[in-house]
Amino acid sequence: MIDPKAIDDIANRLAGAIPPGFTNFKEELEKNFHAILQSVLGKLDLVTREEFEVQKLVLAKTRAKLEDLEKRVAEIEQQLLNKEEI
């Protein structure tokens, strides 16, 4: 989920970019920007940095396990080939 403070910050920046002649609409535009950003970003399938880092660690552990298993299978295959030669 997107940090609500980040959405507020983006909406504030967009409203701050409004030309001086439209400053009386600034507050209303900022609310509209906020609602639009929240709606659009809410539809995206995003994860937090923390969730991403956790999944990265899980993937690294899984990859290491897979490499170990591949090595063990290769050793067992070699042992079987050596027994067939005898």
TORMI-338376 format. One record per residue (C-alpha): x, y, z; residue in three letters; residue number from 1. Coordinates in nm, 4 decimals, decimal comma, always signed. Layout:
REM TORMI-338376
<atom><xx>X</xx><yy>Y</yy><zz>Z</zz><residu>ALA</residu><num>NUM</num></atom>
...
This chain:
REM TORMI-338376
<atom><xx>+0,0000</xx><yy>+0,0000</yy><zz>+0,0000</zz><residu>MET</residu><num>1</num></atom>
<atom><xx>+0,1215</xx><yy>+0,3483</yy><zz>-0,0801</zz><residu>ILE</residu><num>2</num></atom>
<atom><xx>+0,2097</xx><yy>+0,5686</yy><zz>+0,2146</zz><residu>ASP</residu><num>3</num></atom>
<atom><xx>-0,0721</xx><yy>+0,8246</yy><zz>+0,2592</zz><residu>PRO</residu><num>4</num></atom>
<atom><xx>+0,1878</xx><yy>+1,0895</yy><zz>+0,3443</zz><residu>LYS</residu><num>5</num></atom>
<atom><xx>+0,3510</xx><yy>+1,0323</yy><zz>+0,0038</zz><residu>ALA</residu><num>6</num></atom>
<atom><xx>+0,0140</xx><yy>+1,0812</yy><zz>-0,1683</zz><residu>ILE</residu><num>7</num></atom>
<atom><xx>-0,0423</xx><yy>+1,4004</yy><zz>+0,0316</zz><residu>ASP</residu><num>8</num></atom>
<atom><xx>+0,3028</xx><yy>+1,5236</yy><zz>-0,0665</zz><residu>ASP</residu><num>9</num></atom>
<atom><xx>+0,2462</xx><yy>+1,4562</yy><zz>-0,4378</zz><residu>ILE</residu><num>10</num></atom>
<atom><xx>-0,0981</xx><yy>+1,6204</yy><zz>-0,4294</zz><residu>ALA</residu><num>11</num></atom>
<atom><xx>+0,0511</xx><yy>+1,9214</yy><zz>-0,2509</zz><residu>ASN</residu><num>12</num></atom>
<atom><xx>+0,3277</xx><yy>+1,9509</yy><zz>-0,5104</zz><residu>ARG</residu><num>13</num></atom>
<atom><xx>+0,0779</xx><yy>+1,9320</yy><zz>-0,7953</zz><residu>LEU</residu><num>14</num></atom>
<atom><xx>-0,1372</xx><yy>+2,1973</yy><zz>-0,6317</zz><residu>ALA</residu><num>15</num></atom>
<atom><xx>+0,1741</xx><yy>+2,4085</yy><zz>-0,5767</zz><residu>GLY</residu><num>16</num></atom>
<atom><xx>+0,2422</xx><yy>+2,3997</yy><zz>-0,9495</zz><residu>ALA</residu><num>17</num></atom>
<atom><xx>-0,0884</xx><yy>+2,5745</yy><zz>-1,0208</zz><residu>ILE</residu><num>18</num></atom>
<atom><xx>-0,0386</xx><yy>+2,9166</yy><zz>-1,1834</zz><residu>PRO</residu><num>19</num></atom>
<atom><xx>-0,0888</xx><yy>+3,2146</yy><zz>-0,9491</zz><residu>PRO</residu><num>20</num></atom>
<atom><xx>-0,4176</xx><yy>+3,3153</yy><zz>-1,1162</zz><residu>GLY</residu><num>21</num></atom>
<atom><xx>-0,5794</xx><yy>+2,9941</yy><zz>-0,9963</zz><residu>PHE</residu><num>22</num></atom>
<atom><xx>-0,4730</xx><yy>+3,0075</yy><zz>-0,6316</zz><residu>THR</residu><num>23</num></atom>
<atom><xx>-0,8338</xx><yy>+3,0386</yy><zz>-0,5172</zz><residu>ASN</residu><num>24</num></atom>
<atom><xx>-0,8891</xx><yy>+2,6861</yy><zz>-0,6588</zz><residu>PHE</residu><num>25</num></atom>
<atom><xx>-0,5734</xx><yy>+2,5474</yy><zz>-0,5015</zz><residu>LYS</residu><num>26</num></atom>
<atom><xx>-0,7380</xx><yy>+2,3767</yy><zz>-0,2032</zz><residu>GLU</residu><num>27</num></atom>
<atom><xx>-1,0085</xx><yy>+2,2176</yy><zz>-0,4158</zz><residu>GLU</residu><num>28</num></atom>
<atom><xx>-0,7559</xx><yy>+2,1051</yy><zz>-0,6766</zz><residu>LEU</residu><num>29</num></atom>
<atom><xx>-0,5324</xx><yy>+1,9584</yy><zz>-0,4069</zz><residu>GLU</residu><num>30</num></atom>
<atom><xx>-0,8254</xx><yy>+1,7513</yy><zz>-0,2749</zz><residu>LYS</residu><num>31</num></atom>
<atom><xx>-0,9047</xx><yy>+1,6352</yy><zz>-0,6282</zz><residu>ASN</residu><num>32</num></atom>
<atom><xx>-0,5404</xx><yy>+1,5476</yy><zz>-0,6961</zz><residu>PHE</residu><num>33</num></atom>
<atom><xx>-0,5327</xx><yy>+1,3536</yy><zz>-0,3696</zz><residu>HIS</residu><num>34</num></atom>
<atom><xx>-0,8473</xx><yy>+1,1564</yy><zz>-0,4578</zz><residu>ALA</residu><num>35</num></atom>
<atom><xx>-0,7270</xx><yy>+1,0799</yy><zz>-0,8104</zz><residu>ILE</residu><num>36</num></atom>
<atom><xx>-0,3819</xx><yy>+0,9710</yy><zz>-0,6944</zz><residu>LEU</residu><num>37</num></atom>
<atom><xx>-0,5273</xx><yy>+0,7518</yy><zz>-0,4227</zz><residu>GLN</residu><num>38</num></atom>
<atom><xx>-0,7664</xx><yy>+0,5895</yy><zz>-0,6688</zz><residu>SER</residu><num>39</num></atom>
<atom><xx>-0,5076</xx><yy>+0,5275</yy><zz>-0,9408</zz><residu>VAL</residu><num>40</num></atom>
<atom><xx>-0,2319</xx><yy>+0,4107</yy><zz>-0,7083</zz><residu>LEU</residu><num>41</num></atom>
<atom><xx>-0,4785</xx><yy>+0,1905</yy><zz>-0,5201</zz><residu>GLY</residu><num>42</num></atom>
<atom><xx>-0,5510</xx><yy>+0,0006</yy><zz>-0,8409</zz><residu>LYS</residu><num>43</num></atom>
<atom><xx>-0,1849</xx><yy>-0,0811</yy><zz>-0,8917</zz><residu>LEU</residu><num>44</num></atom>
<atom><xx>-0,0527</xx><yy>-0,4048</yy><zz>-0,7501</zz><residu>ASP</residu><num>45</num></atom>
<atom><xx>+0,2236</xx><yy>-0,2522</yy><zz>-0,5380</zz><residu>LEU</residu><num>46</num></atom>
<atom><xx>+0,4070</xx><yy>-0,3763</yy><zz>-0,2314</zz><residu>VAL</residu><num>47</num></atom>
<atom><xx>+0,5916</xx><yy>-0,1867</yy><zz>+0,0371</zz><residu>THR</residu><num>48</num></atom>
<atom><xx>+0,9703</xx><yy>-0,1789</yy><zz>+0,0484</zz><residu>ARG</residu><num>49</num></atom>
<atom><xx>+0,9571</xx><yy>-0,3946</yy><zz>+0,3623</zz><residu>GLU</residu><num>50</num></atom>
<atom><xx>+0,7460</xx><yy>-0,6623</yy><zz>+0,1880</zz><residu>GLU</residu><num>51</num></atom>
<atom><xx>+0,9811</xx><yy>-0,6517</yy><zz>-0,1099</zz><residu>PHE</residu><num>52</num></atom>
<atom><xx>+1,2885</xx><yy>-0,7002</yy><zz>+0,1102</zz><residu>GLU</residu><num>53</num></atom>
<atom><xx>+1,1275</xx><yy>-0,9952</yy><zz>+0,2901</zz><residu>VAL</residu><num>54</num></atom>
<atom><xx>+1,0465</xx><yy>-1,1625</yy><zz>-0,0411</zz><residu>GLN</residu><num>55</num></atom>
<atom><xx>+1,3987</xx><yy>-1,0925</yy><zz>-0,1646</zz><residu>LYS</residu><num>56</num></atom>
<atom><xx>+1,5400</xx><yy>-1,2783</yy><zz>+0,1374</zz><residu>LEU</residu><num>57</num></atom>
<atom><xx>+1,2999</xx><yy>-1,5693</yy><zz>+0,0851</zz><residu>VAL</residu><num>58</num></atom>
<atom><xx>+1,4044</xx><yy>-1,5906</yy><zz>-0,2795</zz><residu>LEU</residu><num>59</num></atom>
<atom><xx>+1,7746</xx><yy>-1,5859</yy><zz>-0,1885</zz><residu>ALA</residu><num>60</num></atom>
<atom><xx>+1,7250</xx><yy>-1,8703</yy><zz>+0,0612</zz><residu>LYS</residu><num>61</num></atom>
<atom><xx>+1,5230</xx><yy>-2,0686</yy><zz>-0,1925</zz><residu>THR</residu><num>62</num></atom>
<atom><xx>+1,7870</xx><yy>-2,0149</yy><zz>-0,4590</zz><residu>ARG</residu><num>63</num></atom>
<atom><xx>+2,0623</xx><yy>-2,1339</yy><zz>-0,2232</zz><residu>ALA</residu><num>64</num></atom>
<atom><xx>+1,8591</xx><yy>-2,4441</yy><zz>-0,1325</zz><residu>LYS</residu><num>65</num></atom>
<atom><xx>+1,7968</xx><yy>-2,5176</yy><zz>-0,4999</zz><residu>LEU</residu><num>66</num></atom>
<atom><xx>+2,1666</xx><yy>-2,4906</yy><zz>-0,5808</zz><residu>GLU</residu><num>67</num></atom>
<atom><xx>+2,2463</xx><yy>-2,7275</yy><zz>-0,2935</zz><residu>ASP</residu><num>68</num></atom>
<atom><xx>+1,9871</xx><yy>-2,9777</yy><zz>-0,4142</zz><residu>LEU</residu><num>69</num></atom>
<atom><xx>+2,1185</xx><yy>-2,9571</yy><zz>-0,7715</zz><residu>GLU</residu><num>70</num></atom>
<atom><xx>+2,4662</xx><yy>-3,0301</yy><zz>-0,6420</zz><residu>LYS</residu><num>71</num></atom>
<atom><xx>+2,3424</xx><yy>-3,3281</yy><zz>-0,4392</zz><residu>ARG</residu><num>72</num></atom>
<atom><xx>+2,1509</xx><yy>-3,4695</yy><zz>-0,7383</zz><residu>VAL</residu><num>73</num></atom>
<atom><xx>+2,4614</xx><yy>-3,4368</yy><zz>-0,9553</zz><residu>ALA</residu><num>74</num></atom>
<atom><xx>+2,6650</xx><yy>-3,6236</yy><zz>-0,6898</zz><residu>GLU</residu><num>75</num></atom>
<atom><xx>+2,4054</xx><yy>-3,9027</yy><zz>-0,6688</zz><residu>ILE</residu><num>76</num></atom>
<atom><xx>+2,3954</xx><yy>-3,9295</yy><zz>-1,0483</zz><residu>GLU</residu><num>77</num></atom>
<atom><xx>+2,7735</xx><yy>-3,9552</yy><zz>-1,0556</zz><residu>GLN</residu><num>78</num></atom>
<atom><xx>+2,7663</xx><yy>-4,2278</yy><zz>-0,7881</zz><residu>GLN</residu><num>79</num></atom>
<atom><xx>+2,5116</xx><yy>-4,4245</yy><zz>-0,9915</zz><residu>LEU</residu><num>80</num></atom>
<atom><xx>+2,7235</xx><yy>-4,3922</yy><zz>-1,3061</zz><residu>LEU</residu><num>81</num></atom>
<atom><xx>+3,0294</xx><yy>-4,5102</yy><zz>-1,1154</zz><residu>ASN</residu><num>82</num></atom>
<atom><xx>+2,8392</xx><yy>-4,8189</yy><zz>-0,9846</zz><residu>LYS</residu><num>83</num></atom>
<atom><xx>+2,7257</xx><yy>-4,9074</yy><zz>-1,3374</zz><residu>GLU</residu><num>84</num></atom>
<atom><xx>+3,0856</xx><yy>-4,8997</yy><zz>-1,4594</zz><residu>GLU</residu><num>85</num></atom>
<atom><xx>+3,1928</xx><yy>-5,1553</yy><zz>-1,2005</zz><residu>ILE</residu><num>86</num></atom>
